[in-house]
Amino acid sequence: MRLSRYFLPLLKESPAEASIASHNFMLRAGMVKQNTAGIYTWLPLGHKVLKKIEQIVREEQNRAGAVEMLMPTIQPAELWRETGRYDAYGPEMLRITDRHEREMLYGPTNEDMITDVFRSFVRSYKDLPQMLYHIQWKFRDERRPRFGVMRGREFLMKDTYSFDLTEDTARQSYNKMFVAYLNTFARLGLKAVPMRADTGPIGGDLSHEFIILAETGESEVFCHKDLVDMAAPGLDVDFGGDLQALVDERTALYASTEEMHDADEFAKVPADKQLSARGIEVGHIFYFGEKYSAPMKATVMDKDGKPVTVKMGSYGIGVSRLVGGIIEAFHDDKGIIWPKSVTPFGAGIINLKAGDEDVDAACETIYSALSKAGVDPLYDDKADRGGVKFSRMDLIGLPYQIVVGPRGLKTGEVEVKDRASGERQNLTLDAAINFVTEAYG
C-alpha cells in the first residue's frame, strides 16, 4: 500500500480522554475514531490488526475441533426468560422493543441462544460432543466505559460453546479450550497466564481467566512466577488425546485474580516465586454443567433410550479488546511495537526524497519485491520531511523500516531499522529485501 493512497488520519497530540497507552496510540495512529462513549469506528489501520487477530483466533479454534457458525446480534427476550437471565442480567443489557411490541435485546453473550440452536437439532448421544463458535459483535452497556477498546460498550468477541453427555467428557472439552487459548495467545506474541476466576453472571463452578501482565491492568493478580515463562503447549498438540497433564501442569501452581485470591494459599508459594502485579483479562472460560441446558430442556437420548440433560461450557476471547491488550504489552514512548503476527503491514519503506529518480526507483524495487513475497509493505511516498516520516513510522509500529535516501544510494545501500530493538544496519537493496522477507519465514 502506498501511503499517499491510504487513509491514515494521525493526531500529533495525545487526546485528553486517553489515560492509558493503548487508547492514546490507537487514537493518535488513526486506528479508531470514537463515535460515542465506548463505541468506535475501526479505521483501516485498526481494522487490519483486528482481522489478523480474528484469523489467528479462528485458526486455533478450528485446530481444537470447534466448528464456526454465526448468530445474530439481536436476540429475542423469550430465550433469556427461559433461563431467568432477562431480569437478572442487569442494566448492562440493552433491551429494545420492535415495531410489533416484541421484546428484544442486543446480545451481551450467547449461552441462551446457542442452547436453543442445539436443542432444535440434536437428539442423540451419538451426535455428541459438539463444540460450536462464532466471532460476533456484542454490546454491554458499561456504566463507565473507559480505556478505549479495553472497556468499550460494543466489542468483537469469539465465543465457543461445548455440549457433552457427561461431566467427564465436558471437562475434556474444557481442557481443549484451555490448551487452545494458550496457543492462541502465544501466536499473538503474548504470555497469558491462566488464573482461577469468579464465574460472574455466566455461572458455573469452574472458570479460568487468561491474564497478560501490564501496569495498566484493571485488577491485581497473584501467581507463581514460573507460570509467566512457561511455554505454550505448541501447535503439534493432539487435541484428540488426553490434555489433562497439560492443564494440571499449569493449574498446580498458584494463580488467581483478586476476586478469588486466597492470601493463606499464596503464602505457601516460595517467597522468591511470589508475583503480584496488575493484569488484563484477554480470555475467559467456564464450565457450568446444566445451568442453561436444564431450564431450556436441552436433552439427548442416551444409549438406553433415556433423556439426559447435556453438560455445557462457554469460552470467550475479546478480539477487539486484544488489540488494546497487545499495545499495552508492546509499546514505547514513540508509539506501538507490533508483533509480526498481527502487524498491519510487514514493513515500512521510507522515501527520504520523493521525486528523486534514483530514490524513487529503489523504493519501487523494494516495494515490488516485498509485495510479491507477501510481506505487505507500506510505502511512505509522501513529500514530507524526514523527521515527520520517521515519527509516523515509529508511531504506527511496523516491525521493520527500510529507509531509502540519496546519500545511502551513492554507496548502493539502504538502512534497515528494527522497531523493537532500535537496531539499525546498512544493507544493499537485495540484502535488505532478503532480510525482511526471511524475517517472516
VENGISUL-V225833 format. One record per residue. N is the residue number from 1. RES is the residue in one letter. BURIAL is + if it has 24 or more other ideal C-beta (glycine too) atoms within 12 Angstrom, else -. Layout:
((N/RES/BURIAL) (N/RES/BURIAL))
This chain:
((1/M/+) (2/R/+) (3/L/+) (4/S/-) (5/R/-) (6/Y/+) (7/F/-) (8/L/+) (9/P/-) (10/L/+) (11/L/+) (12/K/-) (13/E/-) (14/S/-) (15/P/-) (16/A/-) (17/E/-) (18/A/+) (19/S/-) (20/I/+) (21/A/+) (22/S/+) (23/H/+) (24/N/+) (25/F/+) (26/M/+) (27/L/+) (28/R/+) (29/A/+) (30/G/+) (31/M/+) (32/V/+) (33/K/+) (34/Q/+) (35/N/-) (36/T/-) (37/A/-) (38/G/+) (39/I/+) (40/Y/+) (41/T/-) (42/W/+) (43/L/+) (44/P/+) (45/L/+) (46/G/+) (47/H/+) (48/K/+) (49/V/+) (50/L/+) (51/K/-) (52/K/+) (53/I/+) (54/E/+) (55/Q/-) (56/I/+) (57/V/+) (58/R/+) (59/E/-) (60/E/+) (61/Q/+) (62/N/+) (63/R/+) (64/A/+) (65/G/+) (66/A/+) (67/V/-) (68/E/+) (69/M/+) (70/L/-) (71/M/+) (72/P/-) (73/T/+) (74/I/+) (75/Q/+) (76/P/+) (77/A/+) (78/E/-) (79/L/+) (80/W/+) (81/R/-) (82/E/+) (83/T/+) (84/G/-) (85/R/+) (86/Y/-) (87/D/-) (88/A/-) (89/Y/+) (90/G/-) (91/P/-) (92/E/+) (93/M/+) (94/L/+) (95/R/+) (96/I/-) (97/T/-) (98/D/-) (99/R/-) (100/H/-) (101/E/-) (102/R/-) (103/E/-) (104/M/+) (105/L/+) (106/Y/+) (107/G/+) (108/P/+) (109/T/+) (110/N/+) (111/E/+) (112/D/+) (113/M/+) (114/I/+) (115/T/+) (116/D/+) (117/V/+) (118/F/+) (119/R/+) (120/S/-) (121/F/-) (122/V/+) (123/R/-) (124/S/-) (125/Y/+) (126/K/-) (127/D/-) (128/L/+) (129/P/+) (130/Q/+) (131/M/+) (132/L/+) (133/Y/+) (134/H/+) (135/I/+) (136/Q/+) (137/W/+) (138/K/+) (139/F/+) (140/R/+) (141/D/+) (142/E/+) (143/R/-) (144/R/-) (145/P/+) (146/R/-) (147/F/+) (148/G/+) (149/V/+) (150/M/+) (151/R/+) (152/G/+) (153/R/+) (154/E/+) (155/F/+) (156/L/+) (157/M/+) (158/K/+) (159/D/+) (160/T/+) (161/Y/+) (162/S/+) (163/F/+) (164/D/+) (165/L/+) (166/T/-) (167/E/+) (168/D/-) (169/T/+) (170/A/+) (171/R/+) (172/Q/+) (173/S/+) (174/Y/+) (175/N/+) (176/K/+) (177/M/+) (178/F/+) (179/V/+) (180/A/+) (181/Y/+) (182/L/+) (183/N/+) (184/T/+) (185/F/+) (186/A/+) (187/R/+) (188/L/+) (189/G/+) (190/L/+) (191/K/+) (192/A/+) (193/V/+) (194/P/+) (195/M/+) (196/R/+) (197/A/+) (198/D/+) (199/T/+) (200/G/+) (201/P/+) (202/I/+) (203/G/+) (204/G/+) (205/D/-) (206/L/+) (207/S/+) (208/H/+) (209/E/+) (210/F/+) (211/I/+) (212/I/+) (213/L/+) (214/A/+) (215/E/-) (216/T/+) (217/G/+) (218/E/+) (219/S/+) (220/E/+) (221/V/+) (222/F/+) (223/C/+) (224/H/+) (225/K/-) (226/D/-) (227/L/+) (228/V/+) (229/D/-) (230/M/+) (231/A/-) (232/A/+) (233/P/+) (234/G/-) (235/L/-) (236/D/-) (237/V/+) (238/D/-) (239/F/+) (240/G/-) (241/G/-) (242/D/-) (243/L/+) (244/Q/-) (245/A/-) (246/L/+) (247/V/+) (248/D/-) (249/E/-) (250/R/+) (251/T/+) (252/A/-) (253/L/+) (254/Y/+) (255/A/+) (256/S/+) (257/T/+) (258/E/+) (259/E/-) (260/M/+) (261/H/+) (262/D/-) (263/A/-) (264/D/-) (265/E/-) (266/F/+) (267/A/-) (268/K/-) (269/V/+) (270/P/-) (271/A/-) (272/D/-) (273/K/-) (274/Q/+) (275/L/+) (276/S/+) (277/A/+) (278/R/-) (279/G/+) (280/I/+) (281/E/+) (282/V/+) (283/G/+) (284/H/+) (285/I/+) (286/F/+) (287/Y/+) (288/F/+) (289/G/+) (290/E/+) (291/K/+) (292/Y/+) (293/S/+) (294/A/-) (295/P/+) (296/M/+) (297/K/-) (298/A/+) (299/T/+) (300/V/+) (301/M/-) (302/D/-) (303/K/-) (304/D/-) (305/G/-) (306/K/-) (307/P/-) (308/V/+) (309/T/+) (310/V/+) (311/K/+) (312/M/+) (313/G/+) (314/S/+) (315/Y/+) (316/G/+) (317/I/+) (318/G/+) (319/V/+) (320/S/+) (321/R/+) (322/L/+) (323/V/+) (324/G/+) (325/G/+) (326/I/+) (327/I/+) (328/E/+) (329/A/+) (330/F/+) (331/H/+) (332/D/-) (333/D/-) (334/K/-) (335/G/+) (336/I/+) (337/I/+) (338/W/+) (339/P/+) (340/K/+) (341/S/+) (342/V/+) (343/T/+) (344/P/+) (345/F/+) (346/G/+) (347/A/+) (348/G/+) (349/I/+) (350/I/+) (351/N/+) (352/L/+) (353/K/+) (354/A/+) (355/G/-) (356/D/-) (357/E/-) (358/D/+) (359/V/+) (360/D/+) (361/A/-) (362/A/+) (363/C/+) (364/E/-) (365/T/+) (366/I/+) (367/Y/+) (368/S/-) (369/A/+) (370/L/+) (371/S/+) (372/K/-) (373/A/-) (374/G/-) (375/V/+) (376/D/+) (377/P/+) (378/L/+) (379/Y/+) (380/D/+) (381/D/+) (382/K/+) (383/A/-) (384/D/-) (385/R/-) (386/G/+) (387/G/-) (388/V/-) (389/K/+) (390/F/+) (391/S/+) (392/R/+) (393/M/+) (394/D/+) (395/L/+) (396/I/+) (397/G/+) (398/L/+) (399/P/+) (400/Y/+) (401/Q/+) (402/I/+) (403/V/+) (404/V/+) (405/G/+) (406/P/+) (407/R/-) (408/G/+) (409/L/+) (410/K/-) (411/T/-) (412/G/-) (413/E/+) (414/V/+) (415/E/+) (416/V/+) (417/K/+) (418/D/+) (419/R/+) (420/A/+) (421/S/-) (422/G/-) (423/E/-) (424/R/-) (425/Q/-) (426/N/+) (427/L/+) (428/T/-) (429/L/+) (430/D/-) (431/A/-) (432/A/+) (433/I/+) (434/N/-) (435/F/+) (436/V/+) (437/T/+) (438/E/-) (439/A/+) (440/Y/-) (441/G/-))
